[in-house]
């Protein structure tokens, strides 16, 4: 995968830095009557658009191979010679094709997760479904490649080793499985519409109390509430809440989780329950609150990669609660504090090395 990443960065650098080379490549593409996707500058290839970057190379593969061949024959340019050598490898060609297929699946998931009415429960279900699909397609005893990839593999006279790319897919699925563990939404299930509509749940007064207590334990520090008091308030409010929501679902005045969340926000007697539900509802990366949170975190990062960590939801909710209380975040102060901590860490490591 490092080999593929290096190749991609080399290809994009060639055309981003030279308009002459870009024009010559486009001229060659027109002569070959090829449907070519433009290579955008690296700074425009964001984390959520990796599929676009790889797809551009896949669509341009034959034309770019011919372009590199001509450049090597003309002046034996080392950069183009490197690209020609890598692009001519059957294993790398197939790996890029399979990677493009996998990234297409993840890009599709990304679009789903940006729906404005998507709840955390629904997002989790979509993510788990995508993981299982990738596992059954690529990690089973029989590999089910897409038709274009199968045709590409069969076009080579020698067998193509796909072990490396399959191992990468296995690592991706493993990473996503760890980010979406099976028991992650056990407590949140009490906010699903099916739970509200079940007659047995309506008749059982204590239904949902166990989940409310678990959520109170998990988020009492984040909400800055006493754990025991929060448990008591949540259990009491949920018992009334589930009956109210069930009646509104029956008459059709509420249909989505967003509707339920908006209704709860307007009810003063459900104020503690709303705080918990707001955490469940704060998921989609396209919402204003998430954009504000991620923007702040990106401002104080030293690297451009925006990888989601386990504790990011906690950070995001802290920022949201802080801003909702009418306070403002001094980014300069936060950045200086971060740099100070890094400096202290460097001094500590230096001192430790000297002692060793």
C-alpha positions in Angstrom: 0.0 0.0 0.0 2.9 2.3 0.6 4.1 1.6 -2.9 0.7 2.6 -4.3 0.5 5.7 -2.2 4.0 6.8 -3.4 3.0 6.2 -7.0 -0.2 8.2 -6.6 1.6 11.1 -5.0 4.2 11.0 -7.8 1.6 11.0 -10.5 -0.3 13.9 -9.0 2.8 15.9 -8.4 3.8 15.6 -12.1 0.7 17.3 -13.4 0.1 19.7 -10.5 3.5 21.3 -10.9 3.7 21.5 -14.7 0.9 22.9 -16.9 3.0 21.9 -20.0 3.0 18.2 -19.0 -0.7 18.4 -18.1 -1.5 19.9 -21.5 0.6 17.3 -23.3 -1.2 14.5 -21.4 -4.6 15.9 -22.3 -3.6 16.1 -26.0 -2.5 12.5 -25.9 -5.8 11.5 -24.3 -7.8 13.3 -27.0 -5.7 11.5 -29.7 -6.4 8.2 -28.1 -10.2 9.1 -27.8 -10.0 8.3 -24.1 -12.5 9.5 -21.4 -10.0 11.1 -19.0 -10.6 12.4 -15.5 -8.5 15.4 -14.6 -5.8 15.0 -11.9 -6.7 17.6 -9.3 -4.0 19.2 -7.0 -3.0 17.1 -3.9 -4.4 19.8 -1.6 -7.8 19.2 -3.1 -7.8 15.5 -2.5 -9.3 15.3 1.0 -9.8 12.3 3.3 -13.4 11.8 2.1 -12.3 12.0 -1.6 -9.6 9.3 -1.7 -11.8 7.4 -4.1 -11.7 10.3 -6.6 -7.9 10.2 -6.5 -7.5 6.5 -7.1 -10.4 6.5 -9.7 -8.7 9.2 -11.7 -5.6 7.0 -12.0 -7.6 3.9 -12.9 -9.5 5.8 -15.7 -6.3 7.3 -17.0 -4.2 4.2 -16.6 -3.6 3.2 -20.2 -3.1 6.8 -21.4 -0.8 7.6 -18.6 1.2 4.4 -19.3 1.6 5.5 -22.9 2.6 9.0 -21.8 5.3 7.7 -19.5 6.6 5.5 -22.2 7.0 8.4 -24.6 8.7 10.6 -21.9 11.2 7.9 -21.1 12.0 7.4 -24.8 12.4 11.1 -25.3 14.7 12.1 -22.4 14.9 9.1 -20.1 13.3 11.1 -17.3 13.8 9.3 -13.9 10.4 10.2 -12.5 8.5 9.0 -15.6 10.8 5.9 -15.7 9.8 5.2 -12.1 6.1 5.5 -12.9 6.4 3.4 -16.0 8.2 0.6 -14.0 5.5 0.6 -11.3 2.5 0.9 -13.7 3.8 -2.0 -15.8 3.6 -4.4 -12.8 0.5 -6.7 -13.1 0.3 -7.0 -9.3 0.2 -3.2 -8.8 -2.2 -2.7 -11.7 -4.7 -5.2 -10.2 -4.2 -3.9 -6.6 -5.0 -0.4 -7.7 -8.1 -1.7 -9.5 -9.3 -3.6 -6.4 -8.4 -0.6 -4.1 -10.6 1.6 -6.3 -13.5 -0.8 -5.9 -13.1 -0.9 -2.1 -12.8 2.9 -1.9 -15.9 3.2 -4.0 -17.8 1.2 -1.4 -16.4 3.4 1.4 -17.2 6.6 -0.5 -20.8 5.4 -0.9 -20.9 4.8 2.9 -19.5 8.3 3.5 -22.4 9.8 1.4 -24.9 7.8 3.4 -23.4 9.0 6.7 -23.8 12.6 5.6 -27.6 12.4 5.4 -29.1 15.2 7.5 -31.8 13.0 9.1 -29.5 10.1 10.0 -29.3 9.0 13.7 -26.3 7.3 15.4 -28.3 4.0 15.5 -29.0 4.1 11.7 -25.4 5.1 10.9 -24.1 2.2 12.9 -26.4 -0.2 11.0 -25.3 1.1 7.6 -21.6 0.8 8.7 -21.9 -2.8 9.9 -23.7 -3.7 6.7 -20.9 -2.3 4.6 -18.3 -4.1 6.7 -20.1 -7.4 6.3 -20.4 -6.9 2.5 -16.7 -6.2 2.1 -15.8 -9.3 4.3 -18.1 -11.6 2.3 -16.9 -10.2 -1.0 -13.1 -10.2 -0.5 -12.3 -12.2 2.7 -14.2 -15.4 2.1 -12.8 -18.6 0.6 -13.9 -17.4 -2.8 -13.0 -13.8 -3.9 -15.8 -12.0 -5.7 -14.0 -9.2 -7.7 -16.0 -6.8 -9.9 -16.3 -7.7 -13.6 -13.8 -5.0 -14.7 -11.3 -6.3 -12.2 -11.8 -10.0 -13.2 -11.3 -9.1 -16.9 -8.1 -7.2 -16.0 -6.8 -10.2 -14.0 -7.6 -12.6 -16.8 -5.8 -10.4 -19.4 -2.4 -11.2 -17.9 -0.7 -14.3 -19.0 0.8 -15.1 -15.6 -1.2 -15.5 -12.3 -1.5 -12.3 -10.4 -0.8 -12.3 -6.6 -3.5 -10.4 -4.8 -2.3 -11.3 -1.2 -1.1 -7.7 -0.3 -4.4 -5.9 -1.3 -6.5 -8.6 0.4 -4.5 -8.2 3.6 -5.1 -4.4 3.3 -8.9 -5.0 3.0 -8.7 -7.3 6.0 -7.0 -4.6 8.0 -9.6 -2.0 6.9 -12.5 -4.3 7.9 -10.7 -5.0 11.2 -10.3 -1.3 11.9 -13.9 -0.6 11.1 -15.1 -3.5 13.2 -13.1 -2.0 16.2 -14.7 1.4 15.5 -18.2 -0.1 15.4 -18.2 -2.9 18.0 -21.3 -5.2 18.1 -22.4 -4.0 21.5 -21.8 -0.3 20.8 -25.5 0.6 20.5 -27.0 -1.8 23.1 -28.0 1.2 25.3 -29.1 3.4 22.4 -31.6 0.8 21.1 -34.3 2.2 23.5 -34.6 5.3 21.3 -35.5 3.2 18.2 -39.1 3.5 16.9 -39.7 -0.2 17.2 -39.1 0.0 21.0 -41.6 2.8 21.4 -44.3 0.9 19.4 -43.9 -2.4 21.2 -46.9 -3.0 23.5 -44.8 -4.9 26.1 -42.4 -2.0 26.4 -45.2 0.4 27.0 -46.8 -1.7 29.7 -43.5 -2.4 31.5 -42.8 0.7 33.6 -39.1 -0.2 34.2 -38.4 -0.8 30.5 -35.4 1.3 29.5 -34.2 2.0 33.0 -31.2 -0.3 32.8 -30.1 1.5 29.6 -30.7 4.9 31.1 -28.5 4.0 34.1 -25.7 2.7 31.8 -25.8 5.9 29.7 -25.8 8.1 32.8 -22.6 6.3 34.0 -21.0 6.7 30.6 -21.8 10.4 30.1 -22.2 12.0 33.6 -18.7 13.5 33.5 -19.2 14.8 30.0 -22.5 16.4 31.0 -21.0 17.5 34.3 -23.9 15.9 36.3 -23.9 13.9 39.5 -24.2 10.2 38.4 -26.8 9.1 40.9 -29.0 12.1 40.3 -28.7 11.8 36.5 -29.7 8.1 36.7 -32.8 8.9 38.7 -33.8 11.8 36.4 -33.3 9.8 33.2 -35.3 6.8 34.4 -38.2 9.0 35.5 -38.2 11.1 32.3 -37.9 8.1 30.0 -40.9 6.3 31.5 -43.1 9.3 30.5 -41.2 10.0 27.3 -41.7 6.6 25.7 -45.5 6.9 26.2 -45.7 10.4 24.7 -43.5 9.4 21.7 -45.6 6.2 21.1 -48.8 8.3 20.9 -47.2 10.8 18.5 -45.8 8.0 16.3 -49.3 6.5 16.1 -50.9 9.8 14.9 -48.0 10.5 12.5 -47.0 13.9 14.0 -43.5 12.4 14.5 -41.8 10.2 11.9 -38.0 10.4 12.2 -35.5 10.5 15.0 -34.8 14.1 14.2 -38.5 14.9 14.8 -38.3 13.1 18.1 -35.2 15.0 19.1 -36.7 18.3 18.2 -39.8 17.5 20.2 -37.8 16.5 23.2 -35.8 19.7 23.1 -39.0 21.7 23.4 -40.1 19.9 26.6 -38.7 21.3 29.8 -39.7 18.3 31.8 -37.5 16.1 29.5 -34.4 18.3 29.8 -32.0 15.7 31.1 -33.2 13.1 28.6 -32.6 15.6 25.8 -28.9 16.0 26.8 -28.4 12.2 26.3 -30.5 12.1 23.1 -28.5 15.0 21.7 -25.4 12.9 21.9 -27.1 10.1 20.0 -28.3 12.6 17.4 -24.9 14.3 17.0 -23.5 12.1 14.3 -23.6 13.3 10.7 -20.4 15.1 9.7 -22.3 17.5 7.6 -24.2 19.1 10.5 -23.3 22.6 11.6 -22.3 21.5 15.1 -20.0 18.7 13.8 -18.4 21.1 11.2 -17.7 23.6 13.9 -16.2 20.9 16.1 -14.0 19.3 13.4 -12.9 22.8 12.2 -11.7 23.6 15.7 -9.8 20.3 16.0 -8.3 20.7 12.6 -7.0 24.2 13.4 -4.9 22.8 16.3 -3.6 19.8 14.5 -0.1 19.7 13.0 -1.0 17.1 10.3 -3.7 17.4 7.6 -5.0 13.9 8.0 -8.4 13.9 9.7 -8.5 10.4 11.2 -11.5 9.7 13.5 -10.3 8.6 16.9 -12.3 6.9 19.7 -12.4 10.0 21.9 -13.3 12.4 19.1 -17.1 12.2 19.9 -16.3 13.2 23.5 -14.2 16.1 22.4 -16.8 17.2 19.9 -19.6 17.1 22.5 -17.5 19.1 25.0 -17.0 21.8 22.3 -20.7 21.8 21.5 -21.8 22.1 25.1 -19.2 24.8 25.7 -20.4 26.9 22.8 -24.1 26.3 23.6 -23.5 27.8 27.0 -22.7 31.1 25.3 -18.9 30.9 25.7 -16.3 31.2 22.9 -13.2 29.2 22.2 -9.9 31.2 21.9 -8.2 29.1 19.2 -4.9 31.0 19.6 -4.9 30.1 23.3 -5.7 26.5 22.6 -2.9 26.3 20.0 -0.4 27.8 22.4 -1.4 25.4 25.1 -1.0 22.5 22.7 2.4 23.7 21.6 3.4 24.1 25.3 2.4 20.5 26.0 4.4 19.2 23.0 7.4 21.2 24.2 7.1 19.7 27.7 6.8 16.2 26.2 9.9 16.8 24.1 11.9 18.0 27.1 10.7 15.0 29.1 11.8 12.5 26.4 15.2 14.3 26.0 15.7 14.1 29.8 14.8 10.4 29.8 17.2 9.6 27.0 20.0 11.4 28.8 19.3 9.4 32.0 19.3 6.2 30.0 
